[in-house]
Amino acid sequence: MMTVDHAVKDSTRPKPAAWLAMGGVCGLAWASGLRGVMAVFAGPGSTFSWSGTFGWIVVPGVAVGMLLAWADHLRRTGGPRRDRLRHRLALSPLLFSAVLFSDPAGLAQLLKDGIGGGALAIPLFGIMGGYALSTRGLLWARVLCRVVLLAPVPAGLAALLLTGAAIGPRDAWMFLSIYSFVLVLGIACAIPHRPR
């Protein structure tokens, strides 16, 4: 028999559709913000297209947000059988990398000169961040992920000191913006790893 406490708890627990909607909105905000930073980074030559902006950034961002929210719903309501599924959902940011495989020319250009590498690097750093923040898996692997995730800060400072390059406010803002987007994705990717 269900007690009053359980009835209240069940009535206040968000339904799956609410989780998906919340995740989708978070993914939309994250992907739209990242697209804005990308436009500033590219400079005046930056162009917007329906397929590039929506097909390869905004729509995958919404989907990733929804999948990570679904992982949190499974974590809160599922049992051991659902754990495998939610742990796999930590890899959902790889949807951003689909653009590299949609056109053979895009993959060839990545291999040739690295253009498009962000479509692979940002999801991988996000997944790595999620694993680094988790309490699952091998401790040495999580520590290694933390070191790799934090490495851009001292590496960037060392490069500035060695080259003597002056850093302006735009450069600092650009670095902090991109780095914060990666960290936010890492925090989101930690959701599927959290204990039930």
C-alpha positions in Angstrom: 0.0 0.0 0.0 1.3 3.5 -0.9 1.9 5.8 1.9 1.0 9.5 1.8 4.7 10.4 1.6 5.1 8.2 -1.5 2.0 9.7 -3.1 3.2 13.2 -2.6 6.7 12.3 -3.9 5.3 10.7 -7.0 2.9 13.6 -7.7 5.8 16.1 -7.5 8.3 14.1 -9.5 8.6 15.6 -13.0 7.3 13.3 -15.8 9.6 12.1 -18.6 8.2 14.7 -21.0 9.2 17.4 -18.5 12.7 16.1 -18.2 13.0 16.0 -22.0 11.7 19.5 -22.4 14.1 20.9 -19.7 17.0 19.1 -21.3 16.1 20.3 -24.7 15.9 23.9 -23.6 19.3 23.6 -21.8 20.8 22.0 -25.0 19.3 24.8 -27.1 20.8 27.5 -24.9 24.2 25.8 -24.8 24.4 25.1 -28.6 23.1 28.6 -29.5 25.7 30.2 -27.2 28.5 28.1 -28.6 27.4 29.0 -32.1 27.7 32.7 -31.2 31.2 32.2 -29.8 32.2 30.4 -32.9 31.0 33.3 -35.0 33.1 35.7 -33.0 36.1 33.4 -33.2 35.9 33.1 -36.9 35.6 36.8 -37.3 34.0 38.8 -40.2 34.3 35.7 -42.5 31.9 33.7 -40.4 28.8 32.7 -42.3 25.5 31.2 -41.1 23.6 28.6 -43.0 20.5 26.6 -42.2 22.3 23.2 -42.4 25.5 24.4 -40.7 23.9 26.3 -37.8 20.7 24.3 -37.2 21.5 20.9 -38.7 25.0 20.5 -37.2 24.9 22.6 -34.0 21.5 23.7 -32.7 19.5 20.5 -33.4 22.3 18.2 -32.1 22.5 20.4 -29.1 18.8 20.0 -28.3 19.1 16.3 -28.9 22.1 16.0 -26.6 20.3 18.0 -23.9 17.3 15.7 -24.1 19.4 12.5 -24.0 21.3 13.7 -21.0 18.0 14.7 -19.3 16.6 11.3 -20.1 19.7 9.7 -18.5 18.9 11.7 -15.3 15.3 10.5 -15.5 16.5 6.9 -15.8 18.9 7.5 -12.9 16.1 8.7 -10.7 13.5 6.1 -11.7 15.3 3.1 -13.1 16.8 0.0 -11.8 20.0 -1.9 -12.5 18.8 -2.8 -16.1 18.4 0.8 -17.0 21.9 1.7 -15.7 23.6 0.3 -18.8 21.5 2.5 -21.0 22.0 5.7 -19.0 25.8 5.1 -18.8 25.8 4.9 -22.6 23.9 8.1 -22.9 27.1 9.9 -21.6 28.4 9.4 -25.1 25.5 11.4 -26.7 27.7 14.5 -27.4 29.2 12.5 -30.2 26.1 13.6 -32.2 28.0 16.8 -32.8 30.7 14.8 -34.7 28.1 13.5 -37.2 28.9 16.4 -39.4 32.4 15.0 -40.1 31.0 11.8 -41.4 28.1 13.3 -43.4 30.3 14.5 -46.2 33.5 12.7 -47.2 35.1 16.1 -48.1 34.6 17.3 -44.5 36.4 14.3 -43.1 39.2 14.6 -45.7 39.6 18.3 -44.8 39.8 17.4 -41.1 42.6 14.9 -41.8 44.4 17.3 -44.1 44.4 20.5 -42.1 42.4 20.0 -39.0 39.5 22.2 -40.0 36.4 20.9 -38.3 38.3 19.4 -35.4 36.2 21.2 -32.9 33.2 19.0 -33.9 35.2 16.1 -32.5 37.3 17.8 -29.8 34.5 19.6 -27.9 32.3 16.4 -27.5 35.4 14.4 -26.5 36.4 16.9 -23.9 32.9 17.1 -22.6 32.7 13.3 -22.3 36.1 13.3 -20.7 34.9 15.9 -18.2 31.8 13.9 -17.4 34.0 10.9 -16.6 36.5 13.0 -14.6 33.7 14.3 -12.4 32.1 10.9 -11.9 32.8 8.4 -9.1 32.6 5.4 -11.4 35.4 3.6 -13.1 39.2 3.5 -12.5 40.6 6.2 -10.3 43.7 6.6 -12.4 41.6 7.1 -15.6 39.5 9.7 -13.9 42.6 11.5 -12.6 44.1 11.4 -16.1 40.9 12.9 -17.5 41.1 15.7 -14.9 44.6 16.5 -15.8 43.9 16.6 -19.6 40.8 18.7 -19.0 42.7 21.3 -16.9 45.8 21.2 -19.1 44.7 24.1 -21.4 45.0 26.6 -18.7 48.7 26.2 -17.7 49.6 25.3 -21.3 48.0 28.5 -22.6 49.8 30.6 -19.9 53.1 28.9 -20.6 52.7 29.6 -24.3 52.1 33.3 -23.6 55.2 33.5 -21.4 57.4 31.7 -23.8 56.3 33.7 -26.9 55.9 37.0 -25.1 52.7 37.5 -26.9 50.4 40.2 -25.5 46.9 39.0 -24.6 44.0 41.3 -25.0 40.6 41.3 -23.4 39.1 39.7 -26.5 41.6 36.8 -26.4 40.9 36.2 -22.7 37.1 36.4 -23.3 37.4 33.9 -26.2 39.4 31.4 -24.2 37.2 31.6 -21.1 34.0 31.3 -23.3 35.1 28.2 -25.1 36.6 26.7 -22.0 33.4 27.3 -20.0 31.3 25.7 -22.7 33.5 22.6 -22.5 33.2 22.6 -18.7 29.4 23.0 -18.8 29.2 20.1 -21.2 31.4 18.0 -18.9 29.1 18.7 -16.0 26.1 17.7 -18.0 28.0 14.5 -19.2 28.5 13.6 -15.5 24.8 13.2 -15.0 24.6 9.6 -16.4 27.4 8.6 -14.1 25.8 9.8 -10.9 24.6 7.1 -8.5 20.9 6.1 -8.4 
